[in-house]
Amino acid sequence: MIVITGPTGNIGRHLLSWLLESAPAAGEELRVIVRDPARLPDAARGRVEVVTGSHADAEVLDRAFEGADAVFWLVPPDASLTPYDAYSGFTHPATEALVAHGVGHVVGVSALGRGTPLADRAGLVTASLAMDDLIAGTGVAYRALANPSFFENLLEEANSIREKGVFTDSVDADRKAPFVAVADIAAAAAGLLLDRSWTGTGSVPVLGPRDLSPNDLARIMTEQFGRPVRYERQSFDELYTTLVGYGLNEAFAQGVVDMKRAKDEGLDAGVARTPDTASSTGFEQWCARTLKPAVLS
């Protein structure tokens, strides 16, 4: 029995699709925790067990983890909380349920940066790494998917790209770093959940096929869209002011800023890309399939 949290989110919906295709042949049953079962895809109807509610709720987790062999754990960060509460606070009830029900394996969504000099001052990343330690402390076999920034973050810039030909971030325009498509994260999670021969705790980096800078992204988007796209760098102070203006908890907003600053200082450069850490979806492919329709619609 594999339990999937966040099955309708960016990563979870891809994972659910993978497992609906692969789990039956492996003799695995699927159970999902979801607030609104109506949002599940039609393909899942009658093929997964549904536990309705939030995976922050101890009673929901108690029902969902009973008889479970493996759990996919994804925290949807709540920007109304501090980073610690958004990650470790949210996860604490799950750690109790994991122990109570003897769950053997957990795969979690986390971040790059562990073992680097920046790990303890990287805002939301630091909070995510602390969550990993909390889960690992239960004694389960745990793998943290250590991810860089997602291609999908650029979807938030679709209107600006369409209307102004501009996207923004807070890193240096020539700072090269790994990027990843959420579908590749889901594929890595599916592989770990279906083959649970692994033990102990560790990280599994998912790095995409190559490093890219904001200027690289702008060039590729320009080629893909047939119109100029350029990058504008936003100051960290401006980013903080903007986030607080949107109503984010001040500590959470500072956590975003600290994460962006750490990335600008090389947080994501601590793991070498190898055949085991690279993933297949390139930015050109993702851009043509996902971002271009969003921008040109």
N, C-alpha and C positions, 0 to 999 in steps of 0.2 A: 504494500500500500504506500503510494507516494502522495503526500499532501502538498498542494500548491497554494501559496499565498499570492495575492495580487494577480489573479488569473485574467483580469480584464485590462491590466495596465500595459505599458509599452513593452516591457520584457516578458511579463507573465503571459500575455496573449500569444506571443510567439512560442513560449515554452509549452503552453497547453496544446498548441497545434502540433508541435513536435511529438509530444507524449501521446496524444490521441492516435497518432500514426504508428508509433513505435512500441508503446507500453504493452498492448495486448499480446504481441508476439513474445514479449519477455515475461509474460505471466504477471504483469503488474496491474493493480487496480489504481484508480485515480480518485482523489478527493480534493475538492477545492473549498477555500474559505472566501466568501464573496458577500459584500454588503447587499448588492442588488442582483439576484440570479437572472433577471431579465436581460442583463448586459452580457451574459455568456453567449458564445457563438452557437448557432444552430447545431453545428457538428458535435457539440458537447452534450446536447440534450439526451438524457437517458444513458449516457456513457460514462458519466462521472457522478460521484456522490457529492452532494452540495451541502455545505454547512453555512448557513446564513448568519452574517454578522461581521464584526471587525476582528482582525487578528491581534488587536490590542486588548481584547476582552478575555479575561481568564476563563470564564465559563465557555465561551466559544472555543478557545484553544483546548480545553479539557475534552470537549466532544470531538474536535477535529483530530487530535493527536492519539486518541484511543485506537490501538491496533496499528498505528502507523510505523512503517519501517524507515521512511526517509521523508524529509521536509525541505521544500524550497522556501527560503526565508527572505523576504524583501520588505524593507521598511519604507513606507511612503512618508518622507520627511514632512513634518508639520511645522510650517514657518511661523506658527503662533507660539512655539515653544523654544526653549534654549536648545542648542545642539545636543547637549547631553540627554535632555529629556526626550528629544525627538528621536534619538537612536537607542541609547541604553534604557531609558525609561520606558519606551515603547516595547522593547524586547524583553524586559525583565519577566513579565508573566509567562512568556514563551519558554524561558529557561526553566521555570518551575514545572511547566507542563511536559517539557522534554524529559526531565528526570522522572517525573511521576509516572509517565507511560513508557519509559525505557526505549525511547526512539534511538535508533542506532546511528543514523547518518543525517547530516544537515548540510545543505549547500546554500550559502548566503551571498547576497549582492553587496560588494564592498568597493574598495578603491585602492589604487596604487599608492605607494609612499612608505609602506612599512619598512623599517630598517634604514631609512634615509635620515639625514640631519634635520629635515623639515617636518618629520612625521608628527612631532609634538606641538607644532604651531601652524597646522594646516586647516584649522576651522572645522568644517563639516567632515573633511577626511579624517581628522584626528578623532572626531566623535564616532565615525564609522569603524575605525580600527579598534576603538574601545568596545564597541558593540561586538566585534569579532572575538575579542578576548573574553567577553562575558559569556558568549555562546560556547566557546572552547572550554571554558571553566566548568561546564556541566559534565564533561567527560565523554560527550558524543564525538564520533568521528566528524570532523568539520573541515569543509573547504570553502574559503572565502574567494569569490570571483573578484580579482583585483583589476578594476577597470579604470581606464582613463576617461576623458570627456567623451560624450556620446555625439555622433553625427546628428542625432535627433534634436539636440539642443538648438540647432540652427532653425528648426521649424518655428521657434518663437520669434525669429527674425524675418519670417516670410513677408510680412506686411511691409517692413522697412526696406527689404530688398526689392520688393515689387514697386514701391512708391518712390523710393529715393536712390535705389541701387547701392545701399549701404547696410553693412552689419557691424555690430560692435561687440567688443569684449575688453578685458582689462590686461591682456598679456601683450608683450612686445610683438610687433607685426612680423618679425622674422624668427620668433621663437618656435622651433620645430618640436612637436610632441606627438605621441600616439593619439589616435582617435579610433573609436569603435562603433559599429552598428549594433543596435540592441538585439537584432536577430542573431548575431554571432554570440552574444552573451547567453542568449537563450539556448543556443546549440551546445555551448560548453556546459551549461547547467544540465541539459538533457543527458549528455554523455555521462556525467558524474552520477546522476540519479539512477540511471539504468544499469550502470556497471559499478556496484558498490564494493569492489574488491579493495578499495583504499581504506586506510586506517589512520588514526592520529589526527593532527591538525596541520593546516598549511594553506597557502595561497595559490591560486591558479590565475596568472595574468592572462588577460585577453586584450591584445594590443593592436588589432587591425594589421593591415599589410605593410604600412609604412608611416613614418612620421611626417607631419604636415604643419606648416606655419599658417597663421591667418592670411598672409599674402598668398600662400599656395592655394588656400581655399578660395580666395577672391579670384585668382586666375582661373581655376577650374570652373567656378560658377559662371564667370564671364564667357568661357568657351561653351559651356552647356546651355546657357540661356540666350546667347547671341546678343547680349547687351552688357554694358560695363557694370561691374560690381566691385566695390572697394571696401576696405576695412577701415574703421575708425576706432582708435583706442580710447577707452573711457578711463578716467582716473579712478583710483580706488575710493577717494573721497566722494566723487560723483556717484559711483556705484552704490556706496553705503546710503547716501542721501536718497537716491532713487528707490532703493529697496525699502527703507523705512517709510518713505512716502506712499508706497504700495500697501503699508500696514503690516509689514513683517515685524516680528519680535526683534528688538534691537540686538540682542545677543545672537539670534539666528542670522540677521543681516551681517553682523560682524563676522560670523562664521563663514558666510559666503565670501566676504572680502578676504579673510585670511586664507581661505582655500585658493582663491584666484591669485593672491600674492605668492603663495607657495608654488603654484603651478608656473608662475612667471619666473620663479627662481629655480625651476628644474625638478619639481616634486615628482613628475611622471617619468623622469629619465633614469630611474634607479634599477630598471629591469631590462635586460637585453632581449631583443627580439630574436627568437629562434623558431624553427618549425613548430615547436610545441606551444610557444606563446603567441605566435601570429594568428590572426583570424583572416577569413577570406574576402570579406566585402570591402572593396575599395571605395574611396570617396566619389570617384567618377560614376561608378555603378549606382551607389546609393543616391547621389545627386540626381541622376537621370530618372531613377525609379520613384523617388519620394519627394525630394525638395523641388525639383523643376515643376511638377504638377501643382504643388502648393503655391509656388511663386507666380506661375503664369496663368493660374485659374482666373 
